[in-house]
Amino acid sequence: MLFILMHKLQKNCYLQKILLGLIFSVCGDALLNIDLFPHGMGAFALAQICYISAYGLKPLKPLFAIPFYALAVALYVLVLKNLDPILTIGLPVYAFLLTTMVWRSMVQAHTTPDGLNKLCAFGSFMFAISDGFIAVDKFYVEIPHARVSILGGFCLKLELFNERMGGGLAIFPKRIHPAQANEKSKRFWKRKAVFYRGMCFIY
């Protein structure tokens, strides 16, 4: 995120919204890990609003939304009986925002089907999958190794957003490979290691 802030953010509304969403996502994840679930969900809801705003609502393509909203409703019904009064209202609001974010990312990938948009749409879908794991694990049945799945989906989302913006922590760098014995390559993989150590520390 610092790379984006220093090198990419200037007067770019799209990147500003994505960066703000990433910041809210990290804050939400930290809140979840200290058992402030409603607060963490609120931070993630703000992140989804930022992502939706970045993706935009044109073209609308409402038919794309139907399967995603259907899955969200099914998951809500599954966990409803175990929710407290606050989450009974808060969870469907968050699910609506998350599902809308996935829908808009899929529309963007379909409208402009380049590789980066497809990767970003896949990352959005993985974000929803990881949040689904959180809901099922917390409110329905314990999932073995749930944190691994949640961490994987969350990190993949951050990585693919970074790739979408041409950031310096992309999973598949176009011109840098670890086998290249040069300082640029070493700096890249050092940043990568720091990023993942930081994410694992949060968990």
WOWO-V469800 format. One record per pair of residues at least 12 apart in sequence whose C-alpha atoms are under 6 Angstrom apart, sorted by the first residue. I is the first residue (numbers start at 1). J is the second residue. D is the distance in whole Angstrom. If there is no record, write none. Layout:
I;J;D, I;J;D
This chain:
14;54;5, 17;50;5, 17;54;6, 18;51;6, 21;47;4, 21;50;5, 24;43;5, 24;47;5, 25;44;5, 25;47;6, 28;40;4, 28;43;5, 28;44;5, 45;94;6, 48;97;6, 48;98;6, 52;101;5, 65;103;5, 79;139;6, 79;140;6, 82;139;6, 102;124;5, 102;125;6, 105;121;5, 106;121;5, 116;164;5, 120;160;5, 120;161;6, 123;157;4, 123;160;6, 126;153;5, 127;153;5, 127;154;6, 127;157;6, 130;150;5, 130;153;5
